[in-house]
Amino acid sequence: GTNSSHVPKMMFDSNSLTPWYFETSMDGAIGKDRIVLNVTRCLGRHEDNYAPVPSRSMVTLTGSVIVGRAKSTASVSDRRPSPTKALIKRQLSTGHSDPPPIHALLLFPDEYATSKRSNDQLVEYDYAFDIGEETNLDAVSLSYGASHPMLKGGTIISCMLESIYAYGSIFAREGAVADPCE
């Protein structure tokens, strides 16, 4: 027989989840060649005591992000454009030869793509975040779509993680460069 004390009284309903609560304190600056964002406090909290399986999660972090125009010595020579992706060969709408502002390049990269590689469209970035010791994620569900000939079509694969406790620092590698068009 089945022990009814282990069976939830209600089935899981993803449409009735309790949302995350976020508190954030940050400042920063946007210039023509650089964007700076300083996160002095970020707290995300989720408590669902009424779910069939109660969960309680919290994430805290502090840190900063800097995105700027790549220096002339920066290179992504080991990165090549995808042969299936055609490069847009359009002139800047302003008609000026000045590079676009960094925020415009990040928001509308295809508008500033050129047929030849140029450092004007590359950005350098740096980030460093400290994740607080009280950070824990309880009952995390990850779902993603997959397609494979053996599956005879698409399917959704789900994975349930019971609890994750993690803290420490994450940061960008030194001299990190990206092409917003890719």
PyMOL commands that set and color helices and strands:
alter all, ss='L'
color gray80, all
select helices_A, chain A and resi 4-6+14-16+102-107+109-112+119-121+149-151
alter helices_A, ss='H'
color red, helices_A
select strands_A, chain A and resi 21-30+34-48+55-69+123-131+136-148+153-165+168-171+177-178
alter strands_A, ss='S'
color yellow, strands_A
deselect
rebuild
show_as cartoon
